[in-house]
Amino acid sequence: MVTAADKPVTLARVVIAEDEAIVRLDLKEILMTAGYDVVGETGRGDEAVTLVEEHRPDLAILDVKMPGMDGLRAAREITSRHQVAVLLLTAFSQRDLIEEARDSGVSAYLIKPFQPRELLPAIADVLAKARQDWAIEAEEAQHSSDGAEDKIATRRLVDEAKRLLMDRDDLPEDEAFGFIQRTAMQTRARMRDVAQQVVDGTLTP
């Protein structure tokens, strides 16, 4: 009998959109071997948007150049409708492309060709940052009277507190954020208030 403990842990659900079939196959193999669940794959940007709509993954990996719709436009469509982290694959590293990618909701980019040892840490980092952003957005949504500037200020304050916990208390980034989030829940405070206490030096792990 297979128990819940025997089942492999799925790290995240992923949609892959890459028009080079060999690269797409490599991506899928690397991800599945590492414990990710590839719920959809395509070589077209427009189909990537549809797959995300259907499967609601945690992460979409998009190539910049694809038929149907380029990766940047697909990223804009996806992030405007869903809470999905986006990792962009590109053969270029031009500054204007990077800036446009950021404006399109892309969490990070990876320059091709890449090695598995580069891909997996990049994915883990993208997902960790996205989940932190979603947690902050969920909390801020409960205070809907706050404007966009307040939300940006909260993010900056949490980031500052996180860096302080990483430098001063030698915590990994996910544990630093976890401490802020957990403390906020336990004390029924907002994350921005907990972060301020960390920055002020009145709160330590």
KAJOMO-V989014 format. One record per backbone hydrogen bond with DSSP energy under -0.5 kcal/mol. NH is the residue of the N-H (numbers start at 1). CO is the residue of the C=O. Records with the same first field share a line. If there is no record, write none. Layout:
NH = CO, CO
This chain:
3 = 1
6 = 3
7 = 3, 4
11 = 9, 35
14 = 37
15 = 59
16 = 40
17 = 61
18 = 42
21 = 19
24 = 20
25 = 21
26 = 22
27 = 23
28 = 24
29 = 25
30 = 26
31 = 27
32 = 28
33 = 29
34 = 30
35 = 31, 32
36 = 31
37 = 12
38 = 36
39 = 14, 37
40 = 14
42 = 16
45 = 67
48 = 44
49 = 45
50 = 46
51 = 47
52 = 48
53 = 49
54 = 50
55 = 51
56 = 52
58 = 13
59 = 13
60 = 85
61 = 15
62 = 60, 87
63 = 17
64 = 89
66 = 64
67 = 43
69 = 67
71 = 64
74 = 70
75 = 71
76 = 72
77 = 73
78 = 74
79 = 75
80 = 76
81 = 77, 78
82 = 78
84 = 82
85 = 58
87 = 60
88 = 86, 108
89 = 62
90 = 110
98 = 94
99 = 95
100 = 96
101 = 97
102 = 98
103 = 99
104 = 100
105 = 102
106 = 101
107 = 86
108 = 86
110 = 88
112 = 90
118 = 115
119 = 115
120 = 116
122 = 118
123 = 119
124 = 120
125 = 121
126 = 122
127 = 123
128 = 124
129 = 125
130 = 126
131 = 127
132 = 128
133 = 129
134 = 130
135 = 131
136 = 132
137 = 133
138 = 134
139 = 135
140 = 136
141 = 137
142 = 138, 139
143 = 140
144 = 141
146 = 143
151 = 147
152 = 148
153 = 149
154 = 150
155 = 151
156 = 152
157 = 153
158 = 154
159 = 155
160 = 156
161 = 157
162 = 158
163 = 159
164 = 160
165 = 161
166 = 162
167 = 163
168 = 164
169 = 164, 165
171 = 165
176 = 172
177 = 173
178 = 174
179 = 175
180 = 176
181 = 177
182 = 178
183 = 179
184 = 180
185 = 181
186 = 182
187 = 183
188 = 184
189 = 184
193 = 190
194 = 190
195 = 191
196 = 192
197 = 193
198 = 194
199 = 195
200 = 196
201 = 197, 198
202 = 197
203 = 197
